[in-house]
Amino acid sequence: MGLLSGSMALRRYRVLAPPKADYREQFEKAVRAHALVPLDPESSRAEEKTVGWCSLYDENDLDLSFHKFFVEGRILLSLRVDVLKPPAAEVKRLLKQRQRELEAQRKEPLSASALRELKDMIVLDLRRRTPPKTRTVDMEWLLDEQRLYFFSHSKAMNEAFLRLFAETFNIAVDLEGPGFWARALAEAESLTDPLGQARPTAELLGGFVGLRPCPRAVEVEDVWSK
């Protein structure tokens, strides 16, 4: 989902520092170093998930030279997440089937350690026959404006994105929303101290009298007035 297709779910961020003057070579090396590394179904390490960058125009393009992701002052990339995990129900079904067969041959129940080894073998075999699930979310970074757009509201995807962005570019970002706007306005108007001293009203904490039960509204108002 993202910039070129799919639903227009969007989360805005502010990049808190401009890139250095010689960012082109630095960014290319950093993005290449954090491009997605596909999962290997034949690996015995049994990795289930990998996260990295791919081309915004082609999720299978992982050779990310600078001209592929820099367009007219914008960094355009996609976060790609690959998950390779055999279905738990299928693992359970095959485990029971193989357990019955082996126990029938041996005329005795399998030990706990033998069951664990059998399960590991089944999972490894299923990994070789299970295609990974791939999900991509687009990112647009306007370098001059220090604005960053990520085209997903998913908490998990945004957390993965922020980790990868920080590891790649080593630049802090902040969510652009009411809190950011209030702080920016306070700094512009020299209102930082008054904003920090602001306190919620009794109605905000205890509700409005008469609209819903609010037995402590008066107590809360007395506390904040002191």
C-alpha positions in Angstrom: 0.0 0.0 0.0 1.2 3.5 -0.5 2.2 6.3 -2.8 1.5 4.8 -6.2 -1.3 2.3 -5.4 -3.6 1.0 -2.7 -5.4 2.8 0.0 -4.2 6.3 1.1 -3.6 5.6 4.8 -1.0 8.2 5.8 1.1 9.0 8.9 3.1 12.2 8.9 6.5 12.7 10.6 8.9 15.6 10.9 12.6 15.0 10.4 14.3 16.9 13.1 17.6 17.6 11.3 18.5 18.4 7.7 20.8 15.9 5.8 24.4 16.8 5.5 25.7 18.5 2.4 27.4 15.3 1.1 24.4 13.1 1.8 24.2 11.4 -1.6 27.1 8.9 -1.2 26.3 8.4 2.5 22.6 7.7 1.9 23.4 5.2 -0.9 25.7 3.2 1.3 23.3 3.3 4.2 20.3 2.2 2.1 22.2 -0.5 0.5 23.4 -1.8 3.9 19.8 -1.9 5.1 18.1 -3.3 2.0 16.0 -6.3 2.6 17.8 -9.6 2.7 15.4 -12.4 1.5 14.7 -15.3 3.8 16.4 -18.5 2.8 14.0 -21.5 3.0 16.9 -23.9 3.1 18.6 -22.2 6.0 18.7 -24.2 9.3 18.6 -21.0 11.3 14.8 -21.0 10.9 14.5 -17.2 10.6 10.8 -16.2 10.4 11.0 -12.5 9.6 13.2 -10.0 7.8 12.8 -6.3 7.4 14.5 -3.9 5.0 14.2 -1.4 2.1 13.2 -2.2 -1.4 12.4 0.0 -4.5 9.2 1.9 -4.3 8.5 0.9 -8.0 9.4 -2.8 -7.7 9.3 -4.7 -4.4 11.7 -7.3 -5.9 14.3 -4.7 -6.8 16.8 -4.7 -3.9 19.8 -3.2 -5.7 19.2 0.3 -4.5 21.6 2.7 -6.1 21.0 6.4 -5.3 19.3 7.3 -8.6 16.6 4.7 -8.0 15.3 6.2 -4.7 16.1 9.9 -5.2 13.7 12.0 -7.3 13.6 15.8 -7.4 14.6 16.3 -3.7 12.7 13.3 -2.4 13.8 10.0 -1.0 11.3 7.4 -2.2 11.6 3.9 -0.7 9.4 1.1 0.4 9.6 -0.8 3.7 9.4 -4.5 3.0 8.6 -7.2 5.5 8.9 -10.9 4.6 7.5 -13.5 6.9 8.2 -17.2 6.4 6.3 -19.3 9.0 4.6 -22.6 8.2 0.9 -22.7 9.3 0.7 -23.9 12.9 -2.3 -26.1 12.2 -0.4 -27.9 9.4 2.6 -28.4 11.7 0.4 -29.9 14.4 -1.4 -32.2 11.9 1.8 -33.6 10.4 3.3 -34.0 13.8 0.5 -36.1 15.1 0.5 -38.1 11.9 4.2 -38.8 12.0 4.1 -39.5 15.7 1.4 -42.2 15.2 3.5 -43.8 12.4 6.7 -43.9 14.4 5.1 -45.1 17.6 3.4 -47.9 15.7 6.8 -48.9 14.2 8.6 -48.8 17.5 5.8 -50.2 19.7 6.5 -47.5 22.3 5.7 -43.8 22.8 8.2 -41.1 21.6 10.0 -39.1 24.3 9.6 -35.4 24.7 13.0 -34.7 23.1 12.2 -37.0 20.2 8.9 -35.1 19.6 10.8 -31.8 19.6 13.3 -33.1 17.1 10.4 -34.4 14.9 8.6 -31.1 15.1 11.8 -29.2 14.0 12.2 -31.6 11.0 8.6 -31.0 10.0 8.9 -27.2 10.3 12.2 -27.3 8.3 10.5 -29.3 5.5 7.5 -27.1 5.4 9.7 -24.0 5.2 11.1 -25.3 1.9 7.5 -25.6 0.5 6.0 -22.5 2.0 6.4 -19.2 0.1 7.1 -16.2 2.3 4.4 -13.6 2.8 5.5 -10.2 1.6 4.1 -6.8 2.7 5.4 -3.4 1.6 4.6 0.1 2.7 5.8 3.2 0.8 7.8 6.1 2.3 8.3 9.6 0.9 10.9 12.0 2.5 10.9 15.6 1.4 14.5 16.6 2.2 14.2 20.4 2.0 10.9 20.5 3.9 12.0 17.9 6.5 8.7 16.1 6.1 8.3 12.3 6.1 5.2 10.4 4.9 4.6 6.8 5.7 1.6 5.2 4.0 0.2 3.0 6.8 -1.5 3.5 10.2 -0.5 0.0 11.4 1.3 0.3 14.7 3.6 -2.7 14.0 4.6 -1.4 10.6 5.2 2.2 11.9 7.4 0.8 14.7 9.4 -1.3 12.2 9.7 1.8 9.9 11.0 4.1 12.6 13.6 1.5 13.7 14.8 1.0 10.2 14.8 4.7 9.4 16.9 5.5 12.5 19.3 2.6 11.8 19.7 3.7 8.2 19.9 7.5 8.3 20.7 8.2 12.0 18.4 11.2 12.0 15.7 11.7 14.7 12.0 12.0 13.6 8.9 13.1 15.5 5.3 12.3 14.8 3.6 15.3 13.3 0.3 15.8 15.1 -1.4 18.0 17.7 1.4 17.6 20.2 4.0 18.6 17.6 2.0 21.5 16.4 1.3 22.8 19.9 5.0 22.6 20.8 6.1 24.3 17.6 3.5 27.1 18.1 4.6 27.5 21.7 8.3 27.8 20.7 7.4 30.3 17.9 5.4 32.4 20.3 7.8 32.0 23.3 5.0 30.2 25.2 7.1 27.2 26.3 6.8 27.9 30.0 3.1 28.7 30.1 2.4 25.6 28.0 4.4 23.5 30.5 2.4 24.9 33.4 -1.0 24.2 31.8 -3.3 22.0 33.8 -6.4 20.1 32.7 -9.8 21.5 33.9 -11.9 19.7 36.4 -14.4 19.0 33.6 -11.8 17.3 31.5 -10.7 15.0 34.4 -14.1 14.4 36.1 -16.7 15.2 33.5 -19.5 17.8 33.4 -21.9 17.9 36.4 -25.3 16.8 35.4 -24.2 15.0 32.2 -22.8 11.9 33.9 -21.9 10.9 37.4 -19.1 13.1 38.6 -18.7 12.8 42.4 -15.1 13.9 42.4 -15.3 16.9 40.1 -15.3 19.4 43.0 -12.4 17.7 44.7 -10.4 17.7 41.5 -11.1 21.4 41.0 -10.0 22.2 44.5 -6.7 20.3 44.0 -5.8 22.1 40.8 -6.8 25.5 42.2 -4.2 25.2 45.1 
